[in-house]
Amino acid sequence: MICSLSNNNDSNILTISWNCNTTAAINGDPNCSGKLNIVQGSGIFAGVQGFGKINMPLAKSIYDKLS
């Protein structure tokens, strides 16, 4: 999966690719565990290189009733 992160004026963009496997934590909540690679950067991110590990919880529900 490829994702682009940018600020409000879209002049500073960081493009990353990431791959993860869904696993269950000890408490039973699903999470995404894997690796990411920085593909490209522009603006203040120009020339940025790198990679890393990711471990993030997955949303069970994003629905919230507002009054």
N, C-alpha and C positions, 0 to 999 in steps of 0.2 A: 504494500500500500504506500502511496506517495502522498505527502501532506505539505502544504505551503503555509507558513506562518508569516503574517505581516502586521505592520502597525496601521494606524488609521489612514495614513496618506499613501499607502502601498509603495513607498520608495525603499523601504527596508524589508526585504523578503528572505526568509530562510526556508529552503526546500529540503525535506528529509524523507527517507524511505524507512519503513519499519515493518517488522515481521514478528508476530507473537503467537504463542499457543495459549489457549484458554485452559486454565487449571482451576481447581477449587482450593481455597485456603483452608486452614484448620477449622475455622468457624463456618465453613461451607459456602462462603461468598465467592463468586467467580472472579478471577483476575486474569489479566493479560501479561504474560511474562515472555520477553524476547529481546531482540537487538534492534538498534536504529543506526542509520548511516546518514551523515549530512551529505546531500547531493550537491547543493549549490547555494550561494548567498549573494545578495546584492545590497547596495547601500552600506549601512554600517556592518553588515554581515559579509561583505565581499572578502573573499580569501579564507573564510572560515572552513576548516576541515575537521573531521572527527567522526567518532562512533561512540556508542554507549549501550548500556543495558536499560531496559524498561521493565517496570513491574507496576502496573496500575490496576485499580479495581474497575470492574465493569459495572455500569449502571443497571440496577435491577428494574428501576422504573423512573422515567423522567416526567411522569404526569403528576401535576400538583394542582389541586383545585383552589383557585383564588376566589375570595369573597368580594 
